[in-house]
Each structure stands twice: as C-alpha cells, then as structure tokens.
C-alpha cells in the first residue's frame, strides 16, 4: 500500500514536476515558431488532463493500488502483461522526445547530426546503468535551473507584456491548427494524463480523497500558467531578430536559454547547456529503465529487469522514432494514440466497477490496438494522408468501443478492486 502522507501543495508540486520536462519545454518552443502562442497547446492539454483527473482522483485514491495492478486484479495476469507491453508504446514516444532534445542541444554546441544522435544514445544507455536516486535529484535541479533562466530570458527579451496577453493570443493562434490536429493533441495528451501511472502514484500518496482531487486541480491551474512561458520567450526573441539564422526549430529553446545565460553571466552558456543535457539524459535514462522493467514484466518467465539487452531494445525503439524527424510534440502524440486506443475502454470499466472475462477484455484491447496501429503504420508509410493521428485515435477508440459493447451485452460482472465494490 502506498504511504499516504502528501498534502495538497505537495501533490500539486509533484504532478507539475512530472509534467514539466524536456519534451514539454523544447516541444512548446518548437511549436511556437510555427503556431505562435498556440505553441503552448501541449502544456494546456496537459493541464486539461490534470483537471479531468481531478474529477475521479478521489475514486482512484479509494481503489488504492496502481492502475496497472488494477488491470491485473480485474482482468487477470495476461491482461496485466499485455498492458505492460503496451505501455512501451507511449514510453517510446517520451524517450524519443528526450533523445530529440539531447540531439538538439548537441547540435547547438556544434556537433553534426549523426554523431549527435549516436552520442546521446550512448550517454543515455550509460546513465541507465547507474543508480538513479542521486541522478533524479540532479535532474530536478537542472530543470529548476532552466526554469529560472527561462524567466530571466523572458524578462530580458521584453516578453513579459507578451506573456500578459498570452490567453487571448493563444485562443487566436489556435486557428493555425486544423480541427482534427487540435482534437488529436488535446485528446492524446489529456487522456494519457488520466491513464498515466506516473501521475497516479502521487494521487495515491495523498492524505485523503479531497486532497488528491485538490492537488490535481491546483496542478492544472499552475500548468496553464507555465504552458505559455516557452512560446512567449520564442515570440519575444523572434520579434527582436535574435532567432534569425536558426535552422532547426527543435534548437530554439536551448539556443534561447544558452544565449540568456551568457548574457546573465558571461561564459555560462556552456554550463546551462550542460544542465539541459543532464536533464534530457537523466529523464531518458529513467524512461529506459521503466521500459526495461515493462519488457521484463511482459515477457513470460523473464526475471532480470536489469539486463542490458532490455535497455538496448528500449533505446532502439526510441531512437527509431526520434530518427523519423517528426516534431517533439508530434512524436509523443503519434504513439500515445495507439496506447490509448488499446486500453481506454477497459480503464472506463475499471472506474465503473465492472469487468469482462479475460478473453473478452483481451479482444477489446486487441481490436483497439489493431485498428489504431494499422492506421499509424499506414500514416508512417504515407498510405494515409492528412492527420493520421486523429484517425488512429478515433478509429481505435471506436472499434474497441463497438467490440466492448458487444462483449458487454451478456452483462459485465460487478467487481471489488482494491477494497471498493459497486
């Protein structure tokens, strides 16, 4: 049982820190170059997911066990192993974002592309083999340093006035997204917050159900404010011409922060880039270890989660996605949708206190995976034009919902999971 000692502010702080990372920071800056203040959409979608999580955080708290354990209790160990395997899908996207962030920093330093990616992959692999307890504190400290430099850079670039007008400009700039793209980003990011065990761990650690809900709500409000900081900085620096000549949109935030650090303290650009690199490598290493554990959990008879082979396989998946050359946010969204389409409807059943036989649950999950995965692969190969992510998500959810309704016609069984029965 999780120790339940966290207050509202502690829950909110941990949820915000889990959300604010290299993908959030670099991805928002990258999108700002093409979509203006609407580059903060990833952060706003995360905040909306957090507010949605607040509506059922009390029920999660009463269930009292991690969400993946809930799948095992309700649908059996084969489904729990399948969910562990499917979690590799969305974690691959997050890892790819960290790899892309590390490569962007290396490119700012002046390393060529292929060498940058090889170096980042090797460093993440090395970091994943270390004891990450101390490294996790260093990672958090590096992100905090980057946040402080971000605030200084925004003020120095004259971007505070832009930030004050962020909300109306955000709404206006949303017109730069197609409706389908807007839907896919908001749903894919928001639903992952609702389904993510990395977020749920802090909900479960709250003192009381109301504390869990309040912490989620407060985190959502803070994330909305934080979401507009990277695009405001990018727009301010672009307006002054300081970003002229920058060829890779992924480099805009490390470039801007490095430039601001050098202005704050001559010669400190290298230190700031080193801090950002450490954050990217630390986060990437943590994800590799989580993926290695998920692979071992999904493989029948596997026990050694620390075997280097699992880490190399995880890096191969993340590196392949990063090499595709998508934007940072697009990379995370495109693989999120496959995972969400597979497990979302079973999660809804869990919250309702109902279940299906293991075979039928597997059929629901498999149908969503097959439909969503097929569209994703078709989009990758160019067979599906336009916004394949939206088709993948809506199609996968629709197919799994239809299969789930057919299976439930016999009447889903009532269950008692984690001590809560309906």
Protein Blocks (a to p, Z undefined) as FASTA:
>chain_A
ZZdfbcfklmmmmmmmmmmcfklmmmmmmmmmmnojmlmmmmmmmmmmmmmmmmmmmmmm
mnopafklmmmmmnojklmmmmmmmmmmmmmmmmmmmmmmmmmmmmmnopafklmmmmmm
mmmmmmmmpcfklmmmmmmmmmmmmmmmmmmmmmmnopmmmmmmmmmmmmmmmmmpcfkl
mmmmmmmmmmmmmmmmklmmmmmmpmbfklmmmmmmmmmmmmmmmmmmmmmmmmmmmmno
pmgoiablklmmmmmmmmmmmmmoghilmmmmmmmmmmmmmmmmmmmmmmmmmmmmmpgh
iablmbmklmmmmmmmmmmmmmnopafklmmmmmmmmmmmmmmmmmmmmmnopacdfklm
mmmmmmmmmmmmmmmmmmmnopagcjfklmmmmmmmmmmmmmmmmmmmnopadddeehia
ZZ
